[in-house]
Amino acid sequence: MQAGLEFWAPHVAAIEQESVATAVYAKRHGLALHSLYYWRQKIKAAAAQTADSPEQGSAFVALTMSEPVLAQPSGSCTLVLGPGVRVELPALPAPEWLAALGRAMQGAR
């Protein structure tokens, strides 16, 4: 499906940019009109879903403390990844490791 998206996304963007009727654009480029309508709807739905998802559009995440923070040994690190999921580390991990963990957690949703 990714190959389909890579092919159709530029066409859908061109229709918007040129402000031309979808049928006219399809005929001009020799594209199947029903496929163009299908991919236009699919791409717009994906864009709307991304816009509705605040964690996708922001580089910052709000942090709220639900319980008091207890003093930890110097250099230790505790990550709370969700209800009942805590990771206790002896030291603060590398930023690359934290970024990979964030990407893995997003993929697990």
C-alpha positions in Angstrom: 0.0 0.0 0.0 2.9 2.4 0.6 3.8 2.2 -3.1 0.2 3.3 -3.9 0.5 6.2 -1.5 3.8 7.3 -2.9 2.2 7.3 -6.4 -1.1 8.9 -5.6 -0.2 11.5 -3.0 1.6 13.8 -5.5 -1.4 13.6 -7.8 -3.8 14.5 -5.0 -1.6 17.4 -3.9 -1.4 18.6 -7.6 -5.2 18.7 -7.8 -5.4 20.9 -4.7 -2.6 23.1 -5.9 -3.9 23.6 -9.4 -7.5 24.0 -8.3 -8.6 21.8 -11.1 -11.6 19.4 -11.2 -10.6 15.9 -10.3 -12.1 14.5 -13.6 -10.2 17.0 -15.7 -6.9 16.2 -13.9 -7.5 12.4 -14.2 -8.2 12.7 -18.0 -5.2 15.0 -18.5 -2.8 12.5 -16.8 -4.5 9.3 -18.0 -5.5 8.2 -14.5 -8.5 6.1 -13.5 -11.0 8.6 -12.0 -12.4 6.1 -9.4 -8.8 5.4 -8.2 -8.0 9.1 -7.9 -11.2 9.7 -5.9 -10.4 6.7 -3.7 -6.9 7.8 -2.9 -7.9 11.4 -2.4 -10.4 10.3 0.2 -7.9 8.0 1.9 -5.2 10.7 2.1 -7.6 13.3 3.4 -8.9 10.9 6.1 -5.4 10.1 7.2 -4.5 13.8 7.4 -7.7 14.5 9.4 -6.9 11.6 11.8 -3.3 13.0 12.3 -4.7 16.5 12.9 -7.2 15.1 15.5 -4.3 13.3 17.4 -2.6 16.0 19.5 0.4 13.8 20.4 1.3 13.5 16.7 1.4 17.3 16.1 3.4 18.4 19.1 7.0 18.0 20.0 6.2 18.5 23.7 4.2 16.2 26.0 2.5 17.6 29.1 3.7 16.0 32.3 1.5 15.7 35.4 2.7 14.2 38.7 0.0 11.9 40.2 2.0 11.0 43.3 4.8 12.6 45.2 8.3 12.2 43.8 10.6 10.4 46.2 14.3 11.1 46.2 16.2 8.7 44.2 19.9 7.8 44.3 22.0 10.2 42.3 22.0 9.4 38.6 19.1 6.9 38.7 16.2 7.2 36.4 12.6 5.9 36.6 10.4 6.0 33.5 6.6 5.6 33.9 5.4 4.4 30.5 1.7 3.8 31.4 -0.5 2.3 34.0 1.5 -0.3 35.8 4.5 0.0 33.6 7.7 1.4 35.3 11.2 1.1 34.1 13.9 1.8 36.7 17.4 2.4 35.4 20.6 2.9 37.3 21.5 6.0 35.2 19.9 8.4 32.7 19.9 6.6 29.3 21.3 8.1 26.1 18.9 10.4 24.2 19.0 8.1 21.2 17.8 5.2 23.4 15.0 7.3 24.8 14.0 8.3 21.2 14.0 4.7 20.1 11.8 3.8 23.1 9.4 6.6 22.2 9.1 5.3 18.7 8.6 1.8 19.8 5.9 2.9 22.3 4.0 4.7 19.5 4.1 1.6 17.3 2.7 -0.5 20.2 -0.5 1.6 20.4 
